[in-house]
């Protein structure tokens, strides 16, 4: 599995040696979602970009502004989904590659 970023590809290759294929696919999907929203290379991402990503994920999707979650009445993605999407970005292995 490859992406358009060498650092992300190296991280996914590393993860493939430690995780199952479904986890690696989930990491790839979540990293794509993150970097699509942030619009920066991994080495350029700062704390404010992560916060902007969280805010963007909490917004309702276009065309679904009137939909709310039954569990908490919120819009956008659930807290657990946002946390899952952020999980690979906080990985110590990915952070080490960025330094």
C-alpha positions as CSV (number, residue, x, y, z in Angstrom):
1,X,0.0,0.0,0.0
2,X,1.5,3.3,-1.0
3,X,0.5,7.0,-0.7
4,X,1.8,10.1,-2.3
5,X,4.2,10.8,0.6
6,X,7.4,8.9,1.3
7,X,7.3,9.3,5.1
8,X,3.8,8.1,5.3
9,X,4.7,5.1,3.0
10,X,7.6,4.3,5.3
11,X,5.3,4.4,8.3
12,X,2.8,2.1,6.7
13,X,5.6,-0.3,5.7
14,X,6.7,-0.3,9.4
15,X,3.2,-0.8,10.6
16,X,2.7,-3.7,8.2
17,X,5.4,-5.6,10.1
18,X,3.7,-5.0,13.4
19,X,0.0,-4.9,12.6
20,X,-2.6,-6.8,10.6
21,X,-3.5,-5.8,7.1
22,X,-6.9,-4.3,8.2
23,X,-5.1,-2.1,10.7
24,X,-2.6,-0.9,8.0
25,X,-5.5,-0.2,5.6
26,X,-7.3,1.7,8.3
27,X,-4.1,3.7,9.1
28,X,-3.7,4.5,5.4
29,X,-7.4,5.7,5.1
30,X,-7.1,7.8,8.3
31,X,-3.8,9.4,7.3
32,X,-5.3,10.2,3.9
33,X,-8.3,11.9,5.6
34,X,-6.0,13.8,7.9
35,X,-3.6,15.1,5.2
36,X,-6.4,15.9,2.8
37,X,-7.9,18.2,5.4
38,X,-4.6,19.6,6.7
39,X,-3.2,20.1,3.2
40,X,0.5,20.0,4.3
41,X,3.3,17.6,4.2
42,X,3.9,15.6,7.4
43,X,7.0,17.5,8.3
44,X,5.0,20.8,8.2
45,X,2.1,19.8,10.5
46,X,1.8,21.7,13.7
47,X,-0.5,21.5,16.7
48,X,-2.8,24.1,15.2
49,X,-3.3,21.9,12.2
50,X,-4.3,19.0,14.3
51,X,-6.8,21.2,16.1
52,X,-8.2,22.4,12.8
53,X,-8.6,18.8,11.7
54,X,-10.6,18.0,14.8
55,X,-12.9,21.0,14.2
56,X,-13.4,20.1,10.6
57,X,-14.3,16.5,11.5
58,X,-16.9,17.8,14.0
59,X,-18.7,19.9,11.4
60,X,-21.7,18.3,9.6
61,X,-21.0,17.0,6.2
62,X,-22.4,19.0,3.3
63,X,-26.0,18.1,2.7
64,X,-26.3,16.5,6.1
65,X,-26.6,19.6,8.2
66,X,-29.9,18.5,9.7
67,X,-28.7,15.1,10.8
68,X,-27.6,14.5,14.4
69,X,-26.3,11.6,16.3
70,X,-28.9,10.0,18.6
71,X,-26.2,9.3,21.3
72,X,-25.3,12.9,22.0
73,X,-27.2,15.2,19.6
74,X,-24.0,16.3,17.9
75,X,-23.2,16.7,14.2
76,X,-20.2,15.6,12.2
77,X,-18.2,12.6,13.1
78,X,-18.3,11.0,16.6
79,X,-15.5,11.5,19.1
80,X,-14.4,7.9,18.8
81,X,-14.1,8.2,15.0
82,X,-12.1,11.4,15.3
83,X,-9.8,9.8,17.8
84,X,-9.3,6.8,15.6
85,X,-8.4,9.0,12.6
86,X,-5.9,10.8,14.8
87,X,-4.3,7.6,16.2
88,X,-1.8,7.0,13.4
89,X,-0.7,10.7,13.4
90,X,0.2,10.4,17.1
91,X,2.2,7.2,16.6
92,X,5.7,7.5,18.0
93,X,7.0,5.6,14.9
94,X,5.6,8.3,12.6
95,X,6.8,11.1,14.8
96,X,10.3,9.7,14.9
97,X,10.4,9.6,11.1
98,X,9.4,13.3,11.0
99,X,12.4,14.4,13.0
